[in-house]
Amino acid sequence: MSESSEEQQQPQASSPRDPALFRAEPVSFVRRGNRLQGRRASAWERNADQYVIEPPRKIADTSVADDFHLDPTEAFGRTAPLVVEIGTGLGECIANAAKDDPERNYLAVEVYRPGLAQLMLKVESFGISNVRAVQANAPEVLDVMLGENSADEIWIFFSDPWHKPRHHKRRLIKKSFLDKVSRVLKPGGTLRLATDWSNYAEQMREVLEEHADFQNQHPGNLAGEASNLTKVRREGMEGFDPEPEFIDEQGGWAPRFERRILTSFEGKALKAGRLVFDLAYTRVG
Ligand SMILES: C[S@@+](CC[C@H](N)C(=O)[O-])C[C@H]1O[C@@H](n2cnc3c(N)ncnc32)[C@H](O)[C@@H]1O
């Protein structure tokens, strides 16, 4: 397996050092190695002090101590609108967005250290200073580290889908997680999601439509024949039996967000013939 396909593989539950075992709630990731080598190791060494926020930990090394509250002005050295990307992978999207949008501060939240080290390489090569990164479990970052109404946007692109029904409880996007997002997002702020797994896309849309604090920015958009959900079900993609009569009357899918660049993860999904669902919701509560 190549390095990149190994990095982007879906997590498998459960390894003996599964971080879920340390926490009351199942987590959306499995532990992967922290070891850095070569260019990534030296990029980390050169940049971590300036760009990586190191919270005091609770138990596991991706946890956040209950009394750690981030002051974004101090962390970024300026006051500016804040975009938080959760699950930044190799940092492709956030680095490009920060480069193209220097007026805003960008916080990368990722449990996988080699991914953050890859982000450090990009920060260096782009010469940007409006990115900070934290290696931590996103629900704890939202619960503890970030203040109420502190983020202008929260992005979660290709959150691990946990395909098997018995693993759906490990999916990030659910009511309890949206409560945390709602606390941190400013009223009027935007939550952006994308996934290449139709069953997870339906779950995202369902929990968001039911949540009183969120309003769809594109109600009814890409419904019926134009819906990727219609295509997936009718054509029997993703292992579903074809349902020739299926129609997604509801729609509500967002157009592709222009700052969501094609990452290597999405590239592989498209190459495998998968379709992508975008969602964008405003915090109204
Ligand atoms: C499928 S990858 C997508 C990466 C990237 N967003 C992209 O589009 O290329 C999902 C990423 O989310 C990270 N992740 C999963 N659960 C997380 C959590 N609870 N907190 C922080 N990061 C998490 C994983 O480590 C992984 O890098």
The ligand as a Tripos MOL2 file, in Angstrom:
@<TRIPOS>MOLECULE
LIG
   27    29     1     0     0
SMALL
NO_CHARGES

@<TRIPOS>ATOM
      1 C1        -11.5460   10.8720    5.6390 C.3       1 LIG1
      2 S1        -10.4110   11.9860    6.2970 S.3       1 LIG1
      3 C2        -10.7650   13.4900    5.4140 C.3       1 LIG1
      4 C3         -9.6340   14.4570    5.4740 C.3       1 LIG1
      5 C4         -9.8550   15.8160    4.7920 C.3       1 LIG1
      6 N1        -10.9720   16.5370    5.3800 N.3       1 LIG1
      7 C5        -10.0270   15.6760    3.3120 C.2       1 LIG1
      8 O1        -11.1150   15.9970    2.8010 O.co2     1 LIG1
      9 O2         -9.0990   15.2470    2.6290 O.co2     1 LIG1
     10 C6        -11.1320   12.3300    7.9080 C.3       1 LIG1
     11 C7        -10.1350   12.9630    8.8710 C.3       1 LIG1
     12 O3        -10.8060   13.2970   10.0760 O.3       1 LIG1
     13 C8         -9.9360   13.0190   11.1750 C.3       1 LIG1
     14 N2        -10.7900   12.8330   12.3690 N.ar      1 LIG1
     15 C9        -11.6870   11.8380   12.5660 C.ar      1 LIG1
     16 N3        -12.3000   11.9980   13.7430 N.ar      1 LIG1
     17 C10       -11.7770   13.1190   14.3120 C.ar      1 LIG1
     18 C11       -12.0070   13.7890   15.5500 C.ar      1 LIG1
     19 N4        -12.8990   13.3250   16.4300 N.pl3     1 LIG1
     20 N5        -11.3040   14.8950   15.8210 N.ar      1 LIG1
     21 C12       -10.3880   15.3700   14.9390 C.ar      1 LIG1
     22 N6        -10.1240   14.7760   13.7400 N.ar      1 LIG1
     23 C13       -10.8130   13.6690   13.4430 C.ar      1 LIG1
     24 C14        -9.2030   11.7760   10.7360 C.3       1 LIG1
     25 O4         -7.9870   11.6040   11.4340 O.3       1 LIG1
     26 C15        -8.9930   12.0390    9.2430 C.3       1 LIG1
     27 O5         -7.7790   12.6920    9.0000 O.3       1 LIG1
@<TRIPOS>BOND
     1     1     2 1
     2     2     3 1
     3     2    10 1
     4     3     4 1
     5     4     5 1
     6     5     6 1
     7     5     7 1
     8     7     8 2
     9     7     9 1
    10    10    11 1
    11    11    12 1
    12    11    26 1
    13    12    13 1
    14    13    14 1
    15    13    24 1
    16    14    15 ar
    17    14    23 ar
    18    15    16 ar
    19    16    17 ar
    20    17    18 ar
    21    17    23 ar
    22    18    19 1
    23    18    20 ar
    24    20    21 ar
    25    21    22 ar
    26    22    23 ar
    27    24    25 1
    28    24    26 1
    29    26    27 1
@<TRIPOS>SUBSTRUCTURE
     1 LIG1         1 GROUP 0 **** ****
